[in-house]
Each structure stands twice: as structure tokens, then as C-alpha cells.
Amino acid sequence: MKDSVEQFGAKMTEAESLRGQALTIAQVCERPGLSGQMLVRWRLKYGALKEDEAERLSAMDISMLEDLQRGRW
């Protein structure tokens, strides 16, 4: 099952807090159950955004895709 934005955001917050503990990327990702690729993608896409800001961007992405699908562009 795919994580909700809130669940994924919580995992990313945990991973970010673990980064300060001199752990490898693999160790940082292991605890919250993320892949290294997910961590890199998230950081590239959302950078230092807070969870609520990332949720807003995700909702906007979905809205834009729905508009494109309906031919409203």
C-alpha cells in the first residue's frame, strides 16, 4: 500500500533527523523504511520544505495533472 503524504512526510522527517547522527545513507533509510532513491528524490523535489508545504505542492501537482487530463490547459 502506498503511504499517504503525511506518513511519507513523517518518514522523511525521521530520516532527516537521523542524518545528523553520522550514519550512512543506507542506515538513515533503513529505520523509517525508505529506499535511498526515495530519499534523494524527495530532497531534490522538496528540498528543505516543511511537511505542510510539501503536502500543498503534492496537492497542486495532482490538481494540475487532473486539469491536463480533462483538457483544461
PQR file of N, CA, C, O and H, with PARSE charges and radii, in Angstrom:
ATOM      1  N   MET A   1       0.835  -1.175   0.000 -0.4000 1.5000
ATOM      2  CA  MET A   1       0.000   0.000   0.000 -0.0000 2.0000
ATOM      3  C   MET A   1       0.882   1.241   0.000  0.5500 1.7000
ATOM      4  O   MET A   1       1.909   1.286   0.678 -0.5500 1.4000
ATOM      5  N   LYS A   2       0.483   2.224  -0.749 -0.4000 1.5000
ATOM      6  CA  LYS A   2       1.251   3.459  -0.858 -0.0000 2.0000
ATOM      7  C   LYS A   2       1.010   4.323   0.382  0.5500 1.7000
ATOM      8  O   LYS A   2      -0.115   4.441   0.867 -0.5500 1.4000
ATOM      9  H   LYS A   2      -0.351   2.188  -1.300  0.4000 1.0000
ATOM     10  N   ASP A   3       2.094   4.922   0.882 -0.4000 1.5000
ATOM     11  CA  ASP A   3       1.979   5.796   2.040 -0.0000 2.0000
ATOM     12  C   ASP A   3       1.249   7.068   1.669  0.5500 1.7000
ATOM     13  O   ASP A   3       1.352   7.551   0.542 -0.5500 1.4000
ATOM     14  H   ASP A   3       3.008   4.827   0.488  0.4000 1.0000
ATOM     15  N   SER A   4       0.506   7.611   2.630 -0.4000 1.5000
ATOM     16  CA  SER A   4      -0.095   8.918   2.420 -0.0000 2.0000
ATOM     17  C   SER A   4       1.004   9.962   2.496  0.5500 1.7000
ATOM     18  O   SER A   4       2.118   9.668   2.930 -0.5500 1.4000
ATOM     19  H   SER A   4       0.422   7.218   3.546  0.4000 1.0000
ATOM     20  N   VAL A   5       0.696  11.173   2.076 -0.4000 1.5000
ATOM     21  CA  VAL A   5       1.680  12.249   2.122 -0.0000 2.0000
ATOM     22  C   VAL A   5       2.127  12.468   3.560  0.5500 1.7000
ATOM     23  O   VAL A   5       3.306  12.714   3.813 -0.5500 1.4000
ATOM     24  H   VAL A   5      -0.208  11.412   1.722  0.4000 1.0000
ATOM     25  N   GLU A   6       1.191  12.381   4.505 -0.4000 1.5000
ATOM     26  CA  GLU A   6       1.528  12.584   5.913 -0.0000 2.0000
ATOM     27  C   GLU A   6       2.472  11.503   6.421  0.5500 1.7000
ATOM     28  O   GLU A   6       3.442  11.796   7.120 -0.5500 1.4000
ATOM     29  H   GLU A   6       0.233  12.181   4.299  0.4000 1.0000
ATOM     30  N   GLN A   7       2.186  10.250   6.067 -0.4000 1.5000
ATOM     31  CA  GLN A   7       3.041   9.147   6.506 -0.0000 2.0000
ATOM     32  C   GLN A   7       4.429   9.260   5.886  0.5500 1.7000
ATOM     33  O   GLN A   7       5.440   9.069   6.562 -0.5500 1.4000
ATOM     34  H   GLN A   7       1.398  10.012   5.499  0.4000 1.0000
ATOM     35  N   PHE A   8       4.465   9.573   4.599 -0.4000 1.5000
ATOM     36  CA  PHE A   8       5.746   9.700   3.928 -0.0000 2.0000
ATOM     37  C   PHE A   8       6.520  10.877   4.502  0.5500 1.7000
ATOM     38  O   PHE A   8       7.732  10.790   4.699 -0.5500 1.4000
ATOM     39  H   PHE A   8       3.644   9.729   4.050  0.4000 1.0000
ATOM     40  N   GLY A   9       5.826  11.974   4.770 -0.4000 1.5000
ATOM     41  CA  GLY A   9       6.474  13.144   5.360 -0.0000 2.0000
ATOM     42  C   GLY A   9       7.067  12.827   6.718  0.5500 1.7000
ATOM     43  O   GLY A   9       8.159  13.290   7.048 -0.5500 1.4000
ATOM     44  H   GLY A   9       4.841  12.045   4.610  0.4000 1.0000
ATOM     45  N   ALA A  10       6.343  12.033   7.513 -0.4000 1.5000
ATOM     46  CA  ALA A  10       6.850  11.641   8.827 -0.0000 2.0000
ATOM     47  C   ALA A  10       8.105  10.781   8.688  0.5500 1.7000
ATOM     48  O   ALA A  10       9.051  10.932   9.462 -0.5500 1.4000
ATOM     49  H   ALA A  10       5.455  11.657   7.245  0.4000 1.0000
ATOM     50  N   LYS A  11       8.115   9.890   7.713 -0.4000 1.5000
ATOM     51  CA  LYS A  11       9.297   9.053   7.480 -0.0000 2.0000
ATOM     52  C   LYS A  11      10.486   9.914   7.054  0.5500 1.7000
ATOM     53  O   LYS A  11      11.617   9.686   7.485 -0.5500 1.4000
ATOM     54  H   LYS A  11       7.346   9.767   7.085  0.4000 1.0000
ATOM     55  N   MET A  12      10.215  10.902   6.206 -0.4000 1.5000
ATOM     56  CA  MET A  12      11.287  11.774   5.752 -0.0000 2.0000
ATOM     57  C   MET A  12      11.817  12.635   6.901  0.5500 1.7000
ATOM     58  O   MET A  12      13.020  12.882   6.990 -0.5500 1.4000
ATOM     59  H   MET A  12       9.297  11.087   5.857  0.4000 1.0000
ATOM     60  N   THR A  13      10.931  13.086   7.767 -0.4000 1.5000
ATOM     61  CA  THR A  13      11.362  13.858   8.931 -0.0000 2.0000
ATOM     62  C   THR A  13      12.267  13.018   9.814  0.5500 1.7000
ATOM     63  O   THR A  13      13.286  13.500  10.308 -0.5500 1.4000
ATOM     64  H   THR A  13       9.954  12.886   7.694  0.4000 1.0000
ATOM     65  N   GLU A  14      11.891  11.758  10.014 -0.4000 1.5000
ATOM     66  CA  GLU A  14      12.718  10.846  10.808 -0.0000 2.0000
ATOM     67  C   GLU A  14      14.082  10.640  10.150  0.5500 1.7000
ATOM     68  O   GLU A  14      15.115  10.659  10.820 -0.5500 1.4000
ATOM     69  H   GLU A  14      11.063  11.366   9.613  0.4000 1.0000
ATOM     70  N   ALA A  15      14.070  10.444   8.831 -0.4000 1.5000
ATOM     71  CA  ALA A  15      15.333  10.247   8.115 -0.0000 2.0000
ATOM     72  C   ALA A  15      16.227  11.482   8.229  0.5500 1.7000
ATOM     73  O   ALA A  15      17.436  11.359   8.425 -0.5500 1.4000
ATOM     74  H   ALA A  15      13.231  10.429   8.288  0.4000 1.0000
ATOM     75  N   GLU A  16      15.639  12.661   8.108 -0.4000 1.5000
ATOM     76  CA  GLU A  16      16.416  13.898   8.210 -0.0000 2.0000
ATOM     77  C   GLU A  16      17.020  14.041   9.614  0.5500 1.7000
ATOM     78  O   GLU A  16      18.155  14.495   9.760 -0.5500 1.4000
ATOM     79  H   GLU A  16      14.657  12.761   7.949  0.4000 1.0000
ATOM     80  N   SER A  17      16.266  13.657  10.635 -0.4000 1.5000
ATOM     81  CA  SER A  17      16.816  13.757  11.991 -0.0000 2.0000
ATOM     82  C   SER A  17      17.946  12.748  12.213  0.5500 1.7000
ATOM     83  O   SER A  17      18.860  13.007  12.996 -0.5500 1.4000
ATOM     84  H   SER A  17      15.344  13.289  10.516  0.4000 1.0000
ATOM     85  N   LEU A  18      17.891  11.611  11.533 -0.4000 1.5000
ATOM     86  CA  LEU A  18      18.941  10.592  11.656 -0.0000 2.0000
ATOM     87  C   LEU A  18      20.214  10.997  10.924  0.5500 1.7000
ATOM     88  O   LEU A  18      21.303  10.532  11.261 -0.5500 1.4000
ATOM     89  H   LEU A  18      17.149  11.401  10.897  0.4000 1.0000
ATOM     90  N   ARG A  19      20.079  11.869   9.917 -0.4000 1.5000
ATOM     91  CA  ARG A  19      21.253  12.288   9.147 -0.0000 2.0000
ATOM     92  C   ARG A  19      22.304  12.953  10.019  0.5500 1.7000
ATOM     93  O   ARG A  19      23.492  12.885   9.703 -0.5500 1.4000
ATOM     94  H   ARG A  19      19.195  12.248   9.643  0.4000 1.0000
ATOM     95  N   GLY A  20      21.902  13.588  11.097 -0.4000 1.5000
ATOM     96  CA  GLY A  20      22.838  14.271  11.974 -0.0000 2.0000
ATOM     97  C   GLY A  20      23.576  13.345  12.928  0.5500 1.7000
ATOM     98  O   GLY A  20      24.351  13.814  13.762 -0.5500 1.4000
ATOM     99  H   GLY A  20      20.937  13.644  11.353  0.4000 1.0000
ATOM    100  N   GLN A  21      23.354  12.055  12.825 -0.4000 1.5000
ATOM    101  CA  GLN A  21      23.954  11.101  13.761 -0.0000 2.0000
ATOM    102  C   GLN A  21      25.117  10.313  13.156  0.5500 1.7000
ATOM    103  O   GLN A  21      25.430   9.220  13.628 -0.5500 1.4000
ATOM    104  H   GLN A  21      22.724  11.674  12.147  0.4000 1.0000
ATOM    105  N   ALA A  22      25.750  10.848  12.133 -0.4000 1.5000
ATOM    106  CA  ALA A  22      26.913  10.217  11.489 -0.0000 2.0000
ATOM    107  C   ALA A  22      26.603   8.796  11.002  0.5500 1.7000
ATOM    108  O   ALA A  22      27.422   7.889  11.147 -0.5500 1.4000
ATOM    109  H   ALA A  22      25.496  11.736  11.750  0.4000 1.0000
ATOM    110  N   LEU A  23      25.415   8.617  10.427 -0.4000 1.5000
ATOM    111  CA  LEU A  23      25.024   7.330   9.866 -0.0000 2.0000
ATOM    112  C   LEU A  23      25.175   7.381   8.347  0.5500 1.7000
ATOM    113  O   LEU A  23      25.164   8.457   7.750 -0.5500 1.4000
ATOM    114  H   LEU A  23      24.749   9.354  10.309  0.4000 1.0000
ATOM    115  N   THR A  24      25.316   6.216   7.734 -0.4000 1.5000
ATOM    116  CA  THR A  24      25.351   6.159   6.279 -0.0000 2.0000
ATOM    117  C   THR A  24      23.934   6.380   5.747  0.5500 1.7000
ATOM    118  O   THR A  24      22.958   6.277   6.491 -0.5500 1.4000
ATOM    119  H   THR A  24      25.325   5.341   8.219  0.4000 1.0000
ATOM    120  N   ILE A  25      23.835   6.685   4.452 -0.4000 1.5000
ATOM    121  CA  ILE A  25      22.512   6.867   3.835 -0.0000 2.0000
ATOM    122  C   ILE A  25      21.676   5.595   3.990  0.5500 1.7000
ATOM    123  O   ILE A  25      20.477   5.666   4.260 -0.5500 1.4000
ATOM    124  H   ILE A  25      24.628   6.769   3.848  0.4000 1.0000
ATOM    125  N   ALA A  26      22.303   4.444   3.822 -0.4000 1.5000
ATOM    126  CA  ALA A  26      21.580   3.168   3.972 -0.0000 2.0000
ATOM    127  C   ALA A  26      21.016   3.022   5.382  0.5500 1.7000
ATOM    128  O   ALA A  26      19.877   2.585   5.547 -0.5500 1.4000
ATOM    129  H   ALA A  26      23.277   4.385   3.603  0.4000 1.0000
ATOM    130  N   GLN A  27      21.792   3.379   6.391 -0.4000 1.5000
ATOM    131  CA  GLN A  27      21.320   3.291   7.774 -0.0000 2.0000
ATOM    132  C   GLN A  27      20.201   4.298   8.044  0.5500 1.7000
ATOM    133  O   GLN A  27      19.243   3.994   8.754 -0.5500 1.4000
ATOM    134  H   GLN A  27      22.717   3.734   6.257  0.4000 1.0000
ATOM    135  N   VAL A  28      20.329   5.491   7.477 -0.4000 1.5000
ATOM    136  CA  VAL A  28      19.305   6.522   7.655 -0.0000 2.0000
ATOM    137  C   VAL A  28      17.982   6.061   7.050  0.5500 1.7000
ATOM    138  O   VAL A  28      16.919   6.294   7.627 -0.5500 1.4000
ATOM    139  H   VAL A  28      21.108   5.738   6.900  0.4000 1.0000
ATOM    140  N   CYS A  29      18.043   5.415   5.905 -0.4000 1.5000
ATOM    141  CA  CYS A  29      16.826   4.984   5.214 -0.0000 2.0000
ATOM    142  C   CYS A  29      16.212   3.728   5.819  0.5500 1.7000
ATOM    143  O   CYS A  29      15.001   3.524   5.736 -0.5500 1.4000
ATOM    144  H   CYS A  29      18.905   5.225   5.436  0.4000 1.0000
ATOM    145  N   GLU A  30      17.035   2.896   6.422 -0.4000 1.5000
ATOM    146  CA  GLU A  30      16.582   1.604   6.932 -0.0000 2.0000
ATOM    147  C   GLU A  30      15.539   1.745   8.043  0.5500 1.7000
ATOM    148  O   GLU A  30      14.528   1.041   8.030 -0.5500 1.4000
ATOM    149  H   GLU A  30      18.019   3.062   6.490  0.4000 1.0000
ATOM    150  N   ARG A  31      15.765   2.622   8.980 -0.4000 1.5000
ATOM    151  CA  ARG A  31      14.874   2.734  10.140 -0.0000 2.0000
ATOM    152  C   ARG A  31      13.451   3.138   9.771  0.5500 1.7000
ATOM    153  O   ARG A  31      12.509   2.469  10.195 -0.5500 1.4000
ATOM    154  H   ARG A  31      16.586   3.194   8.990  0.4000 1.0000
ATOM    155  N   PRO A  32      13.255   4.211   8.994 -0.5600 1.5000
ATOM    156  CA  PRO A  32      11.878   4.552   8.640  0.2800 2.0000
ATOM    157  C   PRO A  32      11.328   3.737   7.468  0.5500 1.7000
ATOM    158  O   PRO A  32      10.157   3.887   7.118 -0.5500 1.4000
ATOM    159  N   GLY A  33      12.142   2.885   6.859 -0.4000 1.5000
ATOM    160  CA  GLY A  33      11.675   2.035   5.768 -0.0000 2.0000
ATOM    161  C   GLY A  33      11.635   2.738   4.421  0.5500 1.7000
ATOM    162  O   GLY A  33      10.689   2.558   3.654 -0.5500 1.4000
ATOM    163  H   GLY A  33      13.093   2.763   7.143  0.4000 1.0000
ATOM    164  N   LEU A  34      12.642   3.529   4.131 -0.4000 1.5000
ATOM    165  CA  LEU A  34      12.750   4.234   2.851 -0.0000 2.0000
ATOM    166  C   LEU A  34      13.874   3.641   2.029  0.5500 1.7000
ATOM    167  O   LEU A  34      14.767   2.985   2.565 -0.5500 1.4000
ATOM    168  H   LEU A  34      13.410   3.675   4.754  0.4000 1.0000
ATOM    169  N   SER A  35      13.832   3.867   0.740 -0.4000 1.5000
ATOM    170  CA  SER A  35      14.971   3.498  -0.092 -0.0000 2.0000
ATOM    171  C   SER A  35      15.846   4.739  -0.258  0.5500 1.7000
ATOM    172  O   SER A  35      15.378   5.867  -0.101 -0.5500 1.4000
ATOM    173  H   SER A  35      13.107   4.400   0.304  0.4000 1.0000
ATOM    174  N   GLY A  36      17.096   4.519  -0.570 -0.4000 1.5000
ATOM    175  CA  GLY A  36      17.993   5.643  -0.814 -0.0000 2.0000
ATOM    176  C   GLY A  36      17.497   6.499  -1.968  0.5500 1.7000
ATOM    177  O   GLY A  36      17.638   7.722  -1.953 -0.5500 1.4000
ATOM    178  H   GLY A  36      17.476   3.603  -0.698  0.4000 1.0000
ATOM    179  N   GLN A  37      16.917   5.847  -2.966 -0.4000 1.5000
ATOM    180  CA  GLN A  37      16.385   6.562  -4.119 -0.0000 2.0000
ATOM    181  C   GLN A  37      15.228   7.474  -3.716  0.5500 1.7000
ATOM    182  O   GLN A  37      15.131   8.605  -4.194 -0.5500 1.4000
ATOM    183  H   GLN A  37      16.802   4.854  -2.978  0.4000 1.0000
ATOM    184  N   MET A  38      14.346   6.983  -2.834 -0.4000 1.5000
ATOM    185  CA  MET A  38      13.237   7.823  -2.349 -0.0000 2.0000
ATOM    186  C   MET A  38      13.760   9.063  -1.637  0.5500 1.7000
ATOM    187  O   MET A  38      13.265  10.170  -1.843 -0.5500 1.4000
ATOM    188  H   MET A  38      14.425   6.064  -2.446  0.4000 1.0000
ATOM    189  N   LEU A  39      14.762   8.860  -0.801 -0.4000 1.5000
ATOM    190  CA  LEU A  39      15.328   9.972  -0.046 -0.0000 2.0000
ATOM    191  C   LEU A  39      15.904  11.024  -0.980  0.5500 1.7000
ATOM    192  O   LEU A  39      15.677  12.219  -0.795 -0.5500 1.4000
ATOM    193  H   LEU A  39      15.165   7.960  -0.633  0.4000 1.0000
ATOM    194  N   VAL A  40      16.647  10.579  -1.978 -0.4000 1.5000
ATOM    195  CA  VAL A  40      17.255  11.516  -2.927 -0.0000 2.0000
ATOM    196  C   VAL A  40      16.184  12.242  -3.724  0.5500 1.7000
ATOM    197  O   VAL A  40      16.258  13.460  -3.889 -0.5500 1.4000
ATOM    198  H   VAL A  40      16.832   9.608  -2.128  0.4000 1.0000
ATOM    199  N   ARG A  41      15.190  11.515  -4.219 -0.4000 1.5000
ATOM    200  CA  ARG A  41      14.113  12.148  -4.994 -0.0000 2.0000
ATOM    201  C   ARG A  41      13.370  13.188  -4.164  0.5500 1.7000
ATOM    202  O   ARG A  41      13.113  14.297  -4.633 -0.5500 1.4000
ATOM    203  H   ARG A  41      15.130  10.526  -4.085  0.4000 1.0000
ATOM    204  N   TRP A  42      13.028  12.829  -2.939 -0.4000 1.5000
ATOM    205  CA  TRP A  42      12.311  13.741  -2.060 -0.0000 2.0000
ATOM    206  C   TRP A  42      13.123  15.012  -1.834  0.5500 1.7000
ATOM    207  O   TRP A  42      12.597  16.122  -1.917 -0.5500 1.4000
ATOM    208  H   TRP A  42      13.237  11.928  -2.558  0.4000 1.0000
ATOM    209  N   ARG A  43      14.400  14.836  -1.550 -0.4000 1.5000
ATOM    210  CA  ARG A  43      15.246  16.011  -1.273 -0.0000 2.0000
ATOM    211  C   ARG A  43      15.414  16.870  -2.514  0.5500 1.7000
ATOM    212  O   ARG A  43      15.462  18.095  -2.405 -0.5500 1.4000
ATOM    213  H   ARG A  43      14.827  13.934  -1.483  0.4000 1.0000
ATOM    214  N   LEU A  44      15.506  16.261  -3.693 -0.4000 1.5000
ATOM    215  CA  LEU A  44      15.618  17.041  -4.918 -0.0000 2.0000
ATOM    216  C   LEU A  44      14.327  17.796  -5.224  0.5500 1.7000
ATOM    217  O   LEU A  44      14.358  18.946  -5.663 -0.5500 1.4000
ATOM    218  H   LEU A  44      15.467  15.266  -3.782  0.4000 1.0000
ATOM    219  N   LYS A  45      13.202  17.141  -4.989 -0.4000 1.5000
ATOM    220  CA  LYS A  45      11.917  17.747  -5.326 -0.0000 2.0000
ATOM    221  C   LYS A  45      11.475  18.778  -4.300  0.5500 1.7000
ATOM    222  O   LYS A  45      11.020  19.864  -4.659 -0.5500 1.4000
ATOM    223  H   LYS A  45      13.177  16.207  -4.633  0.4000 1.0000
ATOM    224  N   TYR A  46      11.610  18.437  -3.016 -0.4000 1.5000
ATOM    225  CA  TYR A  46      11.060  19.288  -1.971 -0.0000 2.0000
ATOM    226  C   TYR A  46      12.109  20.026  -1.152  0.5500 1.7000
ATOM    227  O   TYR A  46      11.786  20.980  -0.444 -0.5500 1.4000
ATOM    228  H   TYR A  46      11.980  17.555  -2.724  0.4000 1.0000
ATOM    229  N   GLY A  47      13.360  19.592  -1.242 -0.4000 1.5000
ATOM    230  CA  GLY A  47      14.434  20.277  -0.521 -0.0000 2.0000
ATOM    231  C   GLY A  47      14.148  20.408   0.960  0.5500 1.7000
ATOM    232  O   GLY A  47      13.880  19.417   1.640 -0.5500 1.4000
ATOM    233  H   GLY A  47      13.622  18.817  -1.817  0.4000 1.0000
ATOM    234  N   ALA A  48      14.205  21.625   1.452 -0.4000 1.5000
ATOM    235  CA  ALA A  48      14.034  21.873   2.885 -0.0000 2.0000
ATOM    236  C   ALA A  48      12.611  22.308   3.234  0.5500 1.7000
ATOM    237  O   ALA A  48      12.401  22.956   4.260 -0.5500 1.4000
ATOM    238  H   ALA A  48      14.422  22.429   0.899  0.4000 1.0000
ATOM    239  N   LEU A  49      11.642  21.966   2.405 -0.4000 1.5000
ATOM    240  CA  LEU A  49      10.261  22.338   2.710 -0.0000 2.0000
ATOM    241  C   LEU A  49       9.771  21.606   3.937  0.5500 1.7000
ATOM    242  O   LEU A  49      10.183  20.480   4.215 -0.5500 1.4000
ATOM    243  H   LEU A  49      11.812  21.440   1.571  0.4000 1.0000
ATOM    244  N   LYS A  50       8.901  22.248   4.657 -0.4000 1.5000
ATOM    245  CA  LYS A  50       8.268  21.598   5.791 -0.0000 2.0000
ATOM    246  C   LYS A  50       7.173  20.680   5.265  0.5500 1.7000
ATOM    247  O   LYS A  50       6.765  20.781   4.108 -0.5500 1.4000
ATOM    248  H   LYS A  50       8.567  23.163   4.432  0.4000 1.0000
ATOM    249  N   GLU A  51       6.708  19.793   6.118 -0.4000 1.5000
ATOM    250  CA  GLU A  51       5.746  18.772   5.698 -0.0000 2.0000
ATOM    251  C   GLU A  51       4.476  19.387   5.102  0.5500 1.7000
ATOM    252  O   GLU A  51       3.991  18.913   4.075 -0.5500 1.4000
ATOM    253  H   GLU A  51       7.039  19.711   7.058  0.4000 1.0000
ATOM    254  N   ASP A  52       3.933  20.432   5.728 -0.4000 1.5000
ATOM    255  CA  ASP A  52       2.699  21.023   5.216 -0.0000 2.0000
ATOM    256  C   ASP A  52       2.916  21.694   3.860  0.5500 1.7000
ATOM    257  O   ASP A  52       2.020  21.695   3.016 -0.5500 1.4000
ATOM    258  H   ASP A  52       4.328  20.818   6.563  0.4000 1.0000
ATOM    259  N   GLU A  53       4.095  22.259   3.650 -0.4000 1.5000
ATOM    260  CA  GLU A  53       4.405  22.864   2.360 -0.0000 2.0000
ATOM    261  C   GLU A  53       4.522  21.790   1.279  0.5500 1.7000
ATOM    262  O   GLU A  53       4.063  21.984   0.153 -0.5500 1.4000
ATOM    263  H   GLU A  53       4.823  22.259   4.336  0.4000 1.0000
ATOM    264  N   ALA A  54       5.127  20.677   1.619 -0.4000 1.5000
ATOM    265  CA  ALA A  54       5.266  19.570   0.672 -0.0000 2.0000
ATOM    266  C   ALA A  54       3.890  18.997   0.321  0.5500 1.7000
ATOM    267  O   ALA A  54       3.648  18.637  -0.831 -0.5500 1.4000
ATOM    268  H   ALA A  54       5.500  20.519   2.533  0.4000 1.0000
ATOM    269  N   GLU A  55       2.990  18.911   1.303 -0.4000 1.5000
ATOM    270  CA  GLU A  55       1.642  18.421   1.049 -0.0000 2.0000
ATOM    271  C   GLU A  55       0.920  19.337   0.065  0.5500 1.7000
ATOM    272  O   GLU A  55       0.231  18.867  -0.840 -0.5500 1.4000
ATOM    273  H   GLU A  55       3.187  19.203   2.239  0.4000 1.0000
ATOM    274  N   ARG A  56       1.082  20.641   0.248 -0.4000 1.5000
ATOM    275  CA  ARG A  56       0.442  21.611  -0.630 -0.0000 2.0000
ATOM    276  C   ARG A  56       0.958  21.462  -2.066  0.5500 1.7000
ATOM    277  O   ARG A  56       0.173  21.500  -3.014 -0.5500 1.4000
ATOM    278  H   ARG A  56       1.642  21.022   0.983  0.4000 1.0000
ATOM    279  N   LEU A  57       2.269  21.293  -2.227 -0.4000 1.5000
ATOM    280  CA  LEU A  57       2.838  21.099  -3.558 -0.0000 2.0000
ATOM    281  C   LEU A  57       2.329  19.808  -4.194  0.5500 1.7000
ATOM    282  O   LEU A  57       2.034  19.775  -5.388 -0.5500 1.4000
ATOM    283  H   LEU A  57       2.906  21.262  -1.457  0.4000 1.0000
ATOM    284  N   SER A  58       2.228  18.761  -3.408 -0.4000 1.5000
ATOM    285  CA  SER A  58       1.743  17.485  -3.914 -0.0000 2.0000
ATOM    286  C   SER A  58       0.298  17.625  -4.387  0.5500 1.7000
ATOM    287  O   SER A  58      -0.057  17.111  -5.447 -0.5500 1.4000
ATOM    288  H   SER A  58       2.468  18.788  -2.437  0.4000 1.0000
ATOM    289  N   ALA A  59      -0.537  18.315  -3.610 -0.4000 1.5000
ATOM    290  CA  ALA A  59      -1.932  18.528  -3.990 -0.0000 2.0000
ATOM    291  C   ALA A  59      -2.011  19.356  -5.269  0.5500 1.7000
ATOM    292  O   ALA A  59      -2.860  19.110  -6.126 -0.5500 1.4000
ATOM    293  H   ALA A  59      -0.248  18.733  -2.749  0.4000 1.0000
ATOM    294  N   MET A  60      -1.129  20.329  -5.390 -0.4000 1.5000
ATOM    295  CA  MET A  60      -1.125  21.153  -6.595 -0.0000 2.0000
ATOM    296  C   MET A  60      -0.710  20.320  -7.807  0.5500 1.7000
ATOM    297  O   MET A  60      -1.290  20.473  -8.882 -0.5500 1.4000
ATOM    298  H   MET A  60      -0.439  20.529  -4.695  0.4000 1.0000
ATOM    299  N   ASP A  61       0.282  19.441  -7.652 -0.4000 1.5000
ATOM    300  CA  ASP A  61       0.689  18.553  -8.746 -0.0000 2.0000
ATOM    301  C   ASP A  61      -0.476  17.696  -9.210  0.5500 1.7000
ATOM    302  O   ASP A  61      -0.696  17.545 -10.412 -0.5500 1.4000
ATOM    303  H   ASP A  61       0.753  19.316  -6.779  0.4000 1.0000
ATOM    304  N   ILE A  62      -1.221  17.135  -8.275 -0.4000 1.5000
ATOM    305  CA  ILE A  62      -2.362  16.282  -8.601 -0.0000 2.0000
ATOM    306  C   ILE A  62      -3.423  17.091  -9.334  0.5500 1.7000
ATOM    307  O   ILE A  62      -3.983  16.630 -10.328 -0.5500 1.4000
ATOM    308  H   ILE A  62      -1.042  17.257  -7.299  0.4000 1.0000
ATOM    309  N   SER A  63      -3.699  18.293  -8.847 -0.4000 1.5000
ATOM    310  CA  SER A  63      -4.698  19.158  -9.471 -0.0000 2.0000
ATOM    311  C   SER A  63      -4.312  19.511 -10.902  0.5500 1.7000
ATOM    312  O   SER A  63      -5.153  19.501 -11.801 -0.5500 1.4000
ATOM    313  H   SER A  63      -3.245  18.668  -8.039  0.4000 1.0000
ATOM    314  N   MET A  64      -3.045  19.821 -11.106 -0.4000 1.5000
ATOM    315  CA  MET A  64      -2.585  20.170 -12.452 -0.0000 2.0000
ATOM    316  C   MET A  64      -2.698  18.974 -13.393  0.5500 1.7000
ATOM    317  O   MET A  64      -3.084  19.133 -14.551 -0.5500 1.4000
ATOM    318  H   MET A  64      -2.361  19.829 -10.376  0.4000 1.0000
ATOM    319  N   LEU A  65      -2.368  17.790 -12.912 -0.4000 1.5000
ATOM    320  CA  LEU A  65      -2.475  16.593 -13.745 -0.0000 2.0000
ATOM    321  C   LEU A  65      -3.927  16.295 -14.097  0.5500 1.7000
ATOM    322  O   LEU A  65      -4.226  15.887 -15.219 -0.5500 1.4000
ATOM    323  H   LEU A  65      -2.055  17.661 -11.971  0.4000 1.0000
ATOM    324  N   GLU A  66      -4.832  16.497 -13.136 -0.4000 1.5000
ATOM    325  CA  GLU A  66      -6.254  16.288 -13.410 -0.0000 2.0000
ATOM    326  C   GLU A  66      -6.750  17.277 -14.452  0.5500 1.7000
ATOM    327  O   GLU A  66      -7.525  16.908 -15.334 -0.5500 1.4000
ATOM    328  H   GLU A  66      -4.589  16.828 -12.224  0.4000 1.0000
ATOM    329  N   ASP A  67      -6.309  18.543 -14.363 -0.4000 1.5000
ATOM    330  CA  ASP A  67      -6.696  19.552 -15.343 -0.0000 2.0000
ATOM    331  C   ASP A  67      -6.185  19.183 -16.728  0.5500 1.7000
ATOM    332  O   ASP A  67      -6.905  19.332 -17.715 -0.5500 1.4000
ATOM    333  H   ASP A  67      -5.680  18.843 -13.647  0.4000 1.0000
ATOM    334  N   LEU A  68      -4.955  18.707 -16.808 -0.4000 1.5000
ATOM    335  CA  LEU A  68      -4.402  18.286 -18.097 -0.0000 2.0000
ATOM    336  C   LEU A  68      -5.202  17.133 -18.686  0.5500 1.7000
ATOM    337  O   LEU A  68      -5.466  17.088 -19.887 -0.5500 1.4000
ATOM    338  H   LEU A  68      -4.369  18.586 -16.007  0.4000 1.0000
ATOM    339  N   GLN A  69      -5.578  16.210 -17.821 -0.4000 1.5000
ATOM    340  CA  GLN A  69      -6.320  15.044 -18.281 -0.0000 2.0000
ATOM    341  C   GLN A  69      -7.693  15.460 -18.837  0.5500 1.7000
ATOM    342  O   GLN A  69      -8.192  14.858 -19.788 -0.5500 1.4000
ATOM    343  H   GLN A  69      -5.363  16.247 -16.845  0.4000 1.0000
ATOM    344  N   ARG A  70      -8.284  16.481 -18.242 -0.4000 1.5000
ATOM    345  CA  ARG A  70      -9.590  16.970 -18.692 -0.0000 2.0000
ATOM    346  C   ARG A  70      -9.462  17.920 -19.880  0.5500 1.7000
ATOM    347  O   ARG A  70     -10.468  18.354 -20.441 -0.5500 1.4000
ATOM    348  H   ARG A  70      -7.878  16.971 -17.470  0.4000 1.0000
ATOM    349  N   GLY A  71      -8.244  18.239 -20.260 -0.4000 1.5000
ATOM    350  CA  GLY A  71      -8.026  19.125 -21.396 -0.0000 2.0000
ATOM    351  C   GLY A  71      -8.114  20.609 -21.043  0.5500 1.7000
ATOM    352  O   GLY A  71      -8.304  21.447 -21.924 -0.5500 1.4000
ATOM    353  H   GLY A  71      -7.427  17.887 -19.805  0.4000 1.0000
ATOM    354  N   ARG A  72      -7.976  20.934 -19.760 -0.4000 1.5000
ATOM    355  CA  ARG A  72      -8.019  22.330 -19.311 -0.0000 2.0000
ATOM    356  C   ARG A  72      -6.611  22.870 -19.144  0.5500 1.7000
ATOM    357  O   ARG A  72      -6.125  22.991 -18.020 -0.5500 1.4000
ATOM    358  H   ARG A  72      -7.822  20.254 -19.044  0.4000 1.0000
ATOM    359  N   TRP A  73      -5.987  23.177 -20.183 -0.4000 1.5000
ATOM    360  CA  TRP A  73      -4.643  23.756 -20.092 -0.0000 2.0000
ATOM    361  C   TRP A  73      -4.514  24.725 -21.163  0.5500 1.7000
ATOM    362  O   TRP A  73      -3.465  25.354 -21.303 -0.5500 1.4000
ATOM    363  H   TRP A  73      -6.381  23.078 -21.096  0.4000 1.0000
TER
END
